[in-house]
Amino acid sequence: MSRAVEESNRAMLRARDAMDRAYAEPLDIPALARIAHVSQAHFIRTFRATFGETPHRYLQRRRVERAMSLLVETNRDVTDICYAVGFGSLGTFSRTFRQIVGESPSDFRRQRLAPANVPSCFTKAWTRPSSFG
Amino acid sequence: MGMTMNAISRSQIYVLDQDAALDFYVNKLGMEVNTDQDLGFMRWLTVNLPGDPEREILLEKPGPPALDPATAEQVRELLTKGALGGYLFMTTDDARKTHEDLVAKGVEITDEPTERPYGIDFGIRDPFGNRIRIGQMFPGA
């Protein structure tokens, strides 16, 4: 039994890594399910059981984390950043950003300083807004 | 009080299978076996980068008696979902070339080579879930 869990976990991690790599592209559940060698319905269910959130929610947090980084580290305008991280409309981006971060993208930009020079992978993981309260 | 420690000589990560770990770290990443010895109670398996035998990485298999079976199972489950925390940072003289070599060997890339303020780096994952980051650091970074 435990070996099956390990194989499933590793397959889900492989799919999550693929989402991390292609975060700006549309969520492609069929492709992710193929990476994980499971059906689409099984993929969404198992991803949630493994990581505590749906693939869609994970991708939203990933994109918002990237947006947070670009807001702080660049001078690109909010609309530009919205599309760069994969959102299809400014309305969805602003709503999702506010819902996850608790403030609007421009308010967030005003209040933050660029982080110290640590490996970007840690910044990514630790600045990813939480959906766990 | 003066600090008398002078090096990080050995670090440890958990792996699910030491033969598979050996294949990955030696045949794919190009590391060398430093020590591979059956101590009876465990297989002591360490690797190092070529030319750097003073810094070893212990590839340890979680299990009894060091860990009870249920705890070992938890470790294996966390490892495979990428949540255990095993992380190696390595440097290279040429990140893009190293990346190309590893792609050709079928290594899982988690993060493509990207230029950062400190250098060019990319991320990979070992077969078990541990993360590895390989960076070509800019001078003074």
Interface residues (C-beta under 8 A of the other chain):
Chain A: S2 V5 E6 E7 N9 R10 M12 L13 R14 R16 D17 D20 R21 T50 F51 N117 P119 S120 C121
Chain B: L16 E73 R76 E77 L79 T80 K81 G82 F89 E108 I109 T110 D111 E112 T114 R116 P117 Y118 D121 G123 R125 P127 F128 G129 R131 R133 G135 A141
